[in-house]
Amino acid sequence: MKRALIGIALAIAFVAVPIFVALDHNRVSCEVCMSYRGRQVCEQSSAIDRDEALMQAIYSACSRISSGVTDGIQCNNSRPLSSECSDR
């Protein structure tokens, strides 16, 4: 009985620890609004730092309003209409 309880506790810890670690890493949240070829969209993203959260939000927004590799690169290299970040 004691071994079973220890096994269950270890299994729960094995699942719970990575979840808590992953949730703790997203400390900055950013919302970015992008415009490309007359289309506009806003996207949110969370990451461990401001630069990563901004980059992810820009890529996400550009993937929705551009088509093809060349358009995606041009959109990703353009300035956001607006961006706002906050610490969690």
Secondary structure as UniProt FT lines:
FT   HELIX           2..25
FT   STRAND          28..36
FT   TURN            37..38
FT   STRAND          39..47
FT   HELIX           50..65
FT   HELIX           68..76
FT   STRAND          82..87
//
